[in-house]
Amino acid sequence: MSTQKTVWVTGASSGLGLHTAMALRDDGWRVIAGARSFADSPREEEGMIRLKLDVTDGESVREFCQKAAEIAAPDALVQCAGMLVLGSCEETSVEEFRRVVDTNYLGMVRMNREVLPRMRARGGGKIVLFSSINGLMGIPFQSAYTASKHAIEGYAECLALEVKPFGIQVMLVEPGDHRSGSDKYRPHAAAMSEDSPYAKEYADTTAKIHHDETNGSDPDALGRKIARTLDRKRIPFRKRIASADQHLAVYVHRFLGARINSAVLRKYYIRNK
């Protein structure tokens, strides 16, 4: 009988989801990877089983879980599917907010609703939810993304309390900036333009965001850290994977007042202000 453990990974076609899936594969897990760009039928490529999954579509989630379960039940579920929209709070449309929240947060809710009964039936499992440093603090012009990640933080606390009696563990991963992702999954709000009253500060901030991501941490190292953590019998509730200055920013945000936080963040993201 094979003792290989199985992990289902969402958002596994690019970015941190792809790097995490590859690290888990290299660590010896059987990886069933889900993404919208994958084929409807399971295909084994690059040592992973790839299967179509759109976390914003309830039927797609159900079909993925049914087909994946026919291959192997999940010992762990790692939820990485995500996107963001860059824009001012005022000029980001309700539909753009809805699309981000539907992918980042409600996508996790849909997956968990399908996976939890399977894990309860097996007597346990591990669920990893990708949050972000932005789940702990906001930065200018990422309000939709930040709101979705704050929602994940609160949801995960509730989930961990509820599923503990069933032997199911929950872990929040809070990444800082990493060299990964695609502009396809981080569009600008449609209403943003050079005529925007926020144009100057928006340009400064998005340039800084791009610089920090381009020069961010190694995504492969993040994947390896998650794989090592999942190998443990007990996993922590929170695992922040970020640079030293980003860890410091979280502590500053937590312990200093709103006025100081605002001054620090504006100085960092918005030049000459």
N, C-alpha and C positions, 0 to 999 in steps of 0.2 A: 504494500500500500504506500502510495506517495505521501510524504509529509510536507510537500511544498505548499506554502500558504498562498492564498489568492487575494489580490487587491484590485478593486475597481477604481479607476481614476477618471474623473470628469475634466473636461477642458484640456485634453491630453495631446492636442495637435500642435501647440505652439506655446511659447512663453514658459512660465514656471511650471505649468502643468506637464508639458513635454519633458522638461528636465527632471521633474520629480518622477514621472513614469519611467524614464530611462534609468534613473538611479535605483529605483525599486527593482527593475528588471535585473540590473547588474548585481543587486544584493541577493538575488535568488528567488524573488517573488514571481509568481505567475501574474502577469499584468493584463487585465482586460481594460483597454483604454477607450474612452468615449469622446467623441467630438462631432460637430455638425458636418464636417468635411469628410468623414469616413463613410464607407459603403454600408448599405443596409444589412448585408450578410457579414458575419465575422470573417476577418482575414488576418492571417498571421504575417506580420511584417516587422522586421528589425527586432525579433524576439518578443514581440507583444501581440496580443490579439486585439485588433481594432474593430470597432463597431460603432455605427452611427448613433449619435445622441444629441438631441437639442433639449437642454434643460428648461427652456421656456415653453415647451410643448409637453403637456401631461401624457399624451398618448406615446410620444417618442420615449419619454422616461420609462413608461410601463413596458414598452417593447424592448428597450435596452435591457432592463432588469430581467425580463423573462428569458431573452436569448443568452445573456451573460450567465444566468443561473443554470442554464442547460450545460454550460461549459464547466463552471465551478462556482460554488457559493462563496460569498465574500467573507474573508476573515477581517478585511479592512476596507473602508471606503474613504477615498481621498478626493475632496471636492475642490477643484481648482478653476472651474469655469468662471470667467469674468470678463468685464469690459469697463470702460469709463467714457465719459463725455466731458471734454474740457469746455468750460463756459462760465459766465457769471451766473449767479443765482437768478438774477432778474431775466436774463436772456436765454437761459436753458428752458426749453419747453417742457410742459407736463409730460408729453409723450417721450421726450428724451430721458426725463427722470424715470418714467415708468419702464423704459427699456433697460436701463442700467439696474434698477432694483429687481426687475423680473429675472434678469440673468444672474446677478451676483448673489442675491438673497433668496428670492422665491425659488430659483433653480435648486438651491440646497434643500429647501423645504420639500419640494417635490421628490427629490431623490431620497431623502430620509424617510418620507412616508412609505416609500416602496421597500426600502432596505431594512428598516427597523424590524418589521415582522419576521423577516428572514433571519436576522441576527438573534432575535429573541428565541426563535425556534431552535437555533444552534447553541444557545446558552451563552452567547457573548459575541463580542466583536469590537473593533476600533473604528471610530469615525473622526476624520481629520477635516476641519473646515478652514479654508484659506480666508483669513481676515487680512489685515494690513496695519502698518503704523497709522494709516489714516482711519482705522477703526478706533483709535485712541485719541486722535487729535485731527483737527481740520486744517487745511491749507487753502489759500485762495484759488478759486476757479476749478475746484474739484468737488463741488458740493454733492452732486449726484452719487459719485463714487464713495465719498466720505460717508454720506447718509446710509448707503447700502452696507458698508463695512461696520458702522456703528450698530446697525440692526443685527448683523451676524454676531457681534460680541454679546449683545443681550440675549439673543436666541440661544446661543451656545451655552450660556449659563443655565438657562431653563432646561435645555436638553440634557445636560450632564446630570442635573439633579434628578430628573425623571427616569433616566435609563440605568442609573447605577444599580438598582436591585436586579437587573437582568444581566449583569456582567458586561455591559457595554460601556466602553470608555470614550470620552470625547476630548479632542485636542484642537485648540485654536492655534494656527500658525500665523504669525504677524511679521511678514517680510517688510524690510525696508526696500530701498532702491536696488534693483538688480538689472544686469545687462540682459534683458529679454523682452519679449512682447513684440507687438506689431502695431503700426499706426492704424491698421485696419480695425483694431479693437480699442482705439482711443481717438475717435473723431472729435472735431470741434463742433460745438453747438451751431446749428444752422443759422441762428440769428446773429452770431458774432461777426463783426465786420470792422473795417477801419473807421467807420462812423460811430462805432459804439462809444458811449461815454466812459467805458472801462478799457478802451483800446490800448492805451499806453501801459497801464499796469498789467493788463492781460498779456501783452507781448513780453514784458519783463518776466512775468511769472512762468509762462509756458517755455520760454527760453531756458530758465533755470531748471524747470522740471526735466526738460529734454537733456540738459547737461548732466544732471544727477543720475538719470537713468542710463545714459550712454556710458558714464563712468562709474556705474554702480558695482555691486558685489557680484561674485561669480555664481550664476544660477546653478551650475553643476554642484558646487559646494553646498548650496541650499538643499538640493535633492538628496545628496548623501547624508546630510544631517537629519532629514526627515526619515530616510530609510533606516538609519541607525536607531533613531528614536522608536520607530514602529517595531523594531526587533525586540525591544524591551517588554518584559511582562507587564509593567505598569508604565503608562505614558503620562506626561504632565498635562495639565489642563491648558496651559499657555506655553508656547515656544516662540519667542521673538528672535528672528534671524535678521540682524541688521548691523550696520557699522557702529562704531563707538559713538560717533557724533549723533546718530539717530537714536541710540539708546539714551543719550544725554537729553535730547530734545523731548523724549517722552517723560523723563523725570522732571525736567523744567516745567513742562505742561501740567504735570500732576501736582507739583508742590508750590508753584508760584502763582500769583494772582492773574486774573484775566488781562489786566492792563499791561503787565510785563510780558505775558505771552504774546499779546497782540503786537507789541513793539518789536519783540525779537523776530517773530515770523514775518512782519512787514519789512524789516530791515534785511532779512535773508532773501526774500522772494522779489521785492520791489525796490529797484535801484533809486537812489537819490530821494528816498522818502523817509 
